[in-house]
Amino acid sequence: QLAKAAGATVVGTVGSDAKAEVARSLGIDRIVNWRTTSLEEVLRDEYPEGVDLAYDGVGGPLLGAICACLKPDGRVLLVGSISQYPHNVVKAPHGLE
């Protein structure tokens, strides 16, 4: 909501249709269901100049997609890494290879 108030285009990731509805109600501009759609493909295709700022609490492959699409001077605010907790198994730490 702060990014929207500052005039930014906000892309949000969700894992279900129900969460997409909540995100839509909050004013998210582009909602990506990471279970069915590649975040990296969406970012590369729809935002070809890159991402200025990303806020991530997931890590793993989603963080990898974000980093692959950052502008050269882009920033990532990493506030968690739920994908790295013991109940989740990923191939590379934080999705960065």
Secondary structure, 3 states (H helix, E strand, C coil): CHHHHCCCCCEEEECCHHHHHHHHHCCCCEEEECCCCCHHHHHHHHCCCCEEEEEECCCHHHHHHHHHCEEEEEEEEECCCHHHCCCCCCCCHHHCC
